[in-house]
Amino acid sequence: MKRKSENSRLVYSTESGKVLPIKETKGKKGKKQSAPPNDGIVRLMRQTKGRKGKGVTLITGLPLDKDALKKLAKSLKQKCGSGGSVKNGVVEIQGDHRDILEQELGRLGYKVKRAGG
């Protein structure tokens, strides 16, 4: 069956099997999603959203691969004396350690900028 326009979609059919929503059918062209462009600035931000009021410091924009990012995160966690993790290329350090992290990343040669409030 042909669609008449991009805004219309098949609701039910016994012929074609499972019908995917429009969102899922548009993205399946075989293209990989690329990483966001890196502008060379490492951003530090504090976030409490979705963490029941507990604050974490997020570090984004690090131009490192997965293994190097884990190694850097480990050393930063030790420097702050707290826990944390690496999720989707973002380093999360438990607690508000923006001052310590800004000094440490600056010492390592990164251009650091505080983002958020």
HUHU-V733072 format. One line per field, one symbol per residue. ss: DSSP state (H for helix, E for strand, - for the rest). phi: phi as a letter, one per 40 degrees, with the letter a starting at -180 (. if undefined). burial: 1 if it has 24 or more other C-alpha atoms within 12 Angstrom, else 0. Layout:
ss=???
phi=???
burial=???
//
This chain:
ss=---------------------HHHHH--------------EEEEEEE--------EEEEE-----HHHHHHHHHHHHHHH---EEEE--EEEEE---HHHHHHHHHH---EEEE---
phi=.cccacccaccaacccgcbccddccccccgcccccccccgbcbbababcgbfgccbbbbbgccbcdccccccccccccccgaciabbfgbcbbcgcbccccccccccchccbbcbgc
burial=000000000000000000000000000000000000000001111110000000011111111000001001100110010001110011111111110011011000010111000
//
